[in-house]
């Protein structure tokens, strides 16, 4: 395998692994799914289910919406991300610029997560809102609907990849 092929393969594998890990870490969030959703929302009939990690990859990278992510689309997305991180416009990203960008992204995710939990929009999360969220998450994990969670339900490959077929 040539160095270029190895580098490309490693970059794609790293990209997919990072996307999977980020998606898995956030898999329990509730955000509206876009029309034409093909992941968890389509499988469960749940119009408020969060898109699967694969769906999020395609939403972000398949810019021509042809059902395939090309290398050019990945390169364009990466270039846009570098540009977003490059706060001083020198074409390079310093450790501090990356840290600031990542901090901003984290703050946005936290704000969105809080807003999703604060269903009565009073700026606070009460026990009823917190329990309602837990009930939604539990129901999504309880694939057979028996009111209990098995290891198979918690660790199923479909669950870990963001799918959620509820039979």
C-alpha positions, 0 to 999 in steps of 0.5 A, spaced: 500 500 500 502 506 498 503 512 503 498 516 500 493 510 500 495 509 507 494 516 509 487 517 506 485 510 509 487 512 516 484 519 515 477 516 513 478 511 518 479 516 523 474 520 521 469 515 521 471 513 528 471 520 531 464 521 528 461 514 531 464 516 538 461 523 538 454 520 535 454 514 540 456 519 546 450 524 544 445 518 542 440 519 547 439 527 545 432 529 543 432 533 537 428 534 531 429 529 525 429 532 518 424 530 513 426 524 509 429 521 515 432 514 514 435 512 521 432 512 528 426 516 526 424 512 520 425 505 524 421 507 530 416 512 527 418 517 532 418 524 528 422 527 534 428 522 534 435 524 533 438 522 527 443 516 527 450 517 526 450 515 519 444 520 518 448 526 521 454 524 517 450 524 510 447 531 512 454 534 514 458 531 508 453 529 502 452 536 500 450 534 493 445 529 496 446 523 491 447 518 497 454 518 497 460 522 500 465 523 496 472 525 497 471 532 495 465 533 499 470 530 505 475 535 503 471 541 502 468 540 509 474 539 513 477 546 509 470 549 512 472 547 519 479 549 518 477 556 516 472 556 522 477 554 527 482 559 524 480 565 528 486 570 526 485 568 518 492 566 517 490 559 514 493 555 520 490 553 526 494 554 533 492 550 539 489 556 542 484 557 536 482 549 536 481 550 543 477 556 543 473 553 537 472 546 541 470 550 547 465 554 543 462 547 540 461 544 547 458 550 549 453 550 544 451 543 545 450 544 552 445 550 551 441 545 546 441 540 551 439 544 556 434 547 552 431 540 550 430 538 557 427 545 559 420 543 556 416 549 559 422 554 557 422 557 564 430 557 564 430 551 569 430 543 569 425 541 574 424 533 576 418 532 572 422 535 566 428 530 568 424 524 569 420 525 562 427 525 558 429 519 562 422 516 560 423 517 553 430 515 553 428 508 557 423 507 552 428 508 546 432 503 549 427 498 551 426 495 544 422 489 546 417 494 550 417 489 557 419 495 561 426 492 563 433 493 559 437 487 558 444 487 556 443 485 549 438 491 548 444 496 551 449 493 547 446 491 541 450 493 534 444 497 532 443 501 538 451 503 538 450 505 531 445 509 532 439 505 530 433 504 534 428 499 531 423 497 536 420 491 533 
